[in-house]
Structures are given as C-alpha cells and as structure tokens.
Amino acid sequence: MRDLDLLRTFLAVHRAGSLTAAAAELDLSQPAVSDRMARLEAELGEPLLVRSPRGVSLTPAGERLAARVAEPIDRLRDAWAPTAEVTGTVRIGGASDVVASRIVPALAPLAAGGIRLDFSLGLAPALLDDLAAGALDLVVSSIRPTVPALRSQGLIDEEFVLVGAPSLARTVDEARIRANPAEALAPLPLVVYDEELSIIRRYWRSQFGHRPANPVALVVPDLRAILAAVVAGAGIAAIPRYLAEPAILSGSVELLHRPEEPPINTLHLVIRAGTAITPATSAVIARLRDAARSWSVF
C-alpha cells in the first residue's frame, strides 16, 4: 500500500468514532476524510466502516486491519514527533482506580521530565462536564461522550469478569448456573460502583438481557475497593480482569460466570473539540497510547 496517509486516516476515524471528529483531529475537511476512506476501501476491495447517525464502527475487515496496522502506524508517528523538551500543566480527569492502576504509572516519566500533571478523580459524567466547561484538558472516560463539544478516541478495551468469594460461590448450584445463570445468581448481593449499577448493569444486560434484580450490599466508586469487598465476602461484582486476575489466581475470589463472549468496555481519551491541544497535552496523549499497547486486556 503506497499511501500511508490512508491508513493514518483510517485509524483516526476508528479512534474518534466519526468522520467529522477525525477530520478535526487531522486538520482536514470531512469530505477529504470521506474520500480517503473510499479510496482505502476501494484499494482493499471490502468495506471497513459501518456508518450510522451516531458515528462509525468497524466491519470485521476493519477490525482486522486496525489490529494489524495500529502499532506500526503509531510508532511511525512517534518517530516523526518533535523531541524538544515539553513543559506545562495538563489537567487530567479519571476514575480513581484507573488513575492509580494505569494512568499515573504511565505518565510518571513525563512528570519527571518537566510536565506537571494535575488529576481530578470522580465519575465520568461529572468529569466530562468539567472538560466541556474548560476545567480539564483531558479525561480518561469509561463512557464515550456524544455531545459535539467533546471528541474521543478509544484507548483500550477491558474485559470484565463476574467474581465472588469462594464462600458465596459455593452457594450457587453449578447445574442451575449453567441452565439459567441470572436466576441462579439472583439471591447473591451486589457490590456496585454507583447507584445506577453502571458496570454490573452492563454485564447483566449483555449476558442475560436485563438488569440485575439482586439486592445491593455496598456502593463504592473505586474498583479496587469493590474487589476488596468481594474478597471479604460482601457480595459479587463485575471487575476488569486485569484487576481481578491476581485474586483469581490466589483463590481469594472465583469466577461465577464464564460467558462465550466476555463483556468488553472501552476506555476513551476525551478532549474538547475545536480547541488547540498544547504540546504538553499532546505528549500525555502519546504516552498513554504507547503505554496502552503494553497493557494486558486479560
């Protein structure tokens, strides 16, 4: 393939979720981005995007192409990035568990190199409101914003697992959970992230087709605290596999459900639309993209 700009445009559309957002990121017109995508699809001989009123998603061919070219294209971009010293302050919003487990370790070298990082911790909706109002420069969000004032790109997909302490797992009949898992799990109390049951609700709906009817035992907006409560036997919870895996391997918790297709949640990098990105913010975004390539989904 001769024109690397076609692949770069394809990745920008995939990560931004729309042709318009990708055009803003690439400093191109929307028709120019559409033309590039049409040329790439014509060259490959198959459609790469599914277009809808809410944006675009990848076809199976698009997913295969993104998996194949994302890393080399990103590394090529990084090789051409300026190497001059970058300073300044970047105001970053994110959930406390994600910031502690993922974001701070990835960005610590930038802080040592002269970029000041100011973190705001909280739930995604409030942080996105602060970003739109100009109080933050970047948000790592578990939900993808739909307002025109914000644009986003996917950072990493996280697999969620349903876990409980061994004492609770033993109360569930294995035959019943194979036949009707939602009914078998219904008596078990939930440990949840918020009153809306945002994480466990998504798990239940994707796997069982409805909201959980279980009683709620504990509400705490930190996935590490949720895991601690599950280990202590307070209830069951849906947790990213990378956080739960050590407890699973040690026997502190057990998998309660083994779906054929595990539920996936995407973390998004979100910035304000139509606002110039400072060199310091660009450095943070590039660092997070690079770090995410080494983060294990499982």
Buried (B, 14 or more C-beta within 10 A) or exposed (E): EEEEEBBBBBBBBBBBBBBBBBBBBBEBEBEBBBBBBEBBBEEBEEBBBEEEEEBBEBBEBBEEBBEEBBEEBBEEBEEEEEEEEBEBEBBBBBBBBBBBBBBBEBBEEBEEEEBEBEBBBBBBBEBBBBBBEEEBBBBBBBBBBEEEBBBBBBBBEBBBBBBBBEEBBEEBEEEEBEEEBBEBBEEBBBBBBBEEBBBBBBBBEBBBEEEBEBEBBBBBBBBBBBBBBBBEBBBBBBBBBBBBBEBBEEEBBBEBBEBEEBBEBBBBBBBBBEEEBBBBBBBBBBBBBBBBEEBEEE
